[in-house]
Amino acid sequence: EQVRLIFREYLASKSTLHLIRTLREKGIRSKSWISARTGTKHNGGFYSKGMLYKLLHNRTYIGEVPHKD
């Protein structure tokens, strides 16, 4: 659902920087994770321009590559 929200906000926004501001205002962060090597928990951070670029160009998310049927 978070990815859908990001795409909706991207289509409605004026620029990537505007999208970053919008996501920060809404408190939207990347997922948290635990390091397999050390077991340290890392909280999800706010999206950067580079992170959004990768997400918005992900071939699975934009429908170019099927995922689980």
C-alpha positions as CSV (number, residue, x, y, z in Angstrom):
1,E,0.0,0.0,0.0
2,Q,2.9,2.4,0.7
3,V,4.2,2.0,-2.8
4,R,0.8,2.7,-4.2
5,L,0.6,5.9,-2.1
6,I,4.0,7.0,-3.3
7,F,3.0,6.5,-6.9
8,R,-0.2,8.4,-6.4
9,E,1.6,11.3,-4.6
10,Y,4.2,11.3,-7.4
11,L,1.6,11.7,-10.1
12,A,0.0,14.6,-8.1
13,S,3.2,16.3,-7.2
14,K,5.1,19.0,-9.0
15,S,8.5,17.5,-8.7
16,T,10.5,14.8,-6.9
17,L,11.6,17.3,-4.2
18,H,7.9,18.2,-3.7
19,L,7.2,14.5,-3.3
20,I,10.0,14.1,-0.7
21,R,8.5,17.0,1.3
22,T,5.1,15.5,1.1
23,L,6.3,12.0,2.3
24,R,8.2,13.6,5.2
25,E,5.1,15.6,6.2
26,K,3.1,12.4,6.2
27,G,5.8,10.5,8.1
28,I,6.3,8.0,5.3
29,R,9.6,6.2,5.7
30,S,11.4,3.2,4.1
31,K,11.1,-0.1,5.8
32,S,13.0,-1.0,8.9
33,W,15.4,-4.0,8.8
34,I,17.7,-6.1,10.9
35,S,21.3,-6.7,9.9
36,A,21.9,-10.4,9.3
37,R,25.5,-10.1,10.3
38,T,25.2,-8.1,13.6
39,G,21.5,-8.4,14.4
40,T,21.3,-4.6,14.7
41,K,17.9,-3.1,14.0
42,H,17.9,-0.2,11.6
43,N,14.8,2.0,11.5
44,G,13.5,3.1,8.2
45,G,14.7,6.5,7.1
46,F,13.0,9.2,5.1
47,Y,13.1,8.8,1.3
48,S,15.9,10.5,-0.5
49,K,15.8,11.5,-4.2
50,G,17.9,8.5,-5.1
51,M,15.7,6.1,-3.2
52,L,12.6,7.5,-4.9
53,Y,14.2,7.3,-8.3
54,K,14.9,3.5,-7.8
55,L,11.4,2.9,-6.5
56,L,9.7,4.8,-9.3
57,H,11.7,3.0,-11.9
58,N,11.4,-0.5,-10.4
59,R,10.3,-2.7,-13.3
60,T,8.1,-4.8,-11.1
61,Y,6.3,-1.8,-9.6
62,I,5.6,-0.2,-13.0
63,G,4.3,-3.5,-14.4
64,E,7.0,-4.5,-16.8
65,V,7.9,-7.7,-14.9
66,P,5.3,-9.9,-13.4
67,H,5.4,-10.7,-9.7
68,K,3.6,-13.8,-8.3
69,D,1.2,-14.1,-11.3
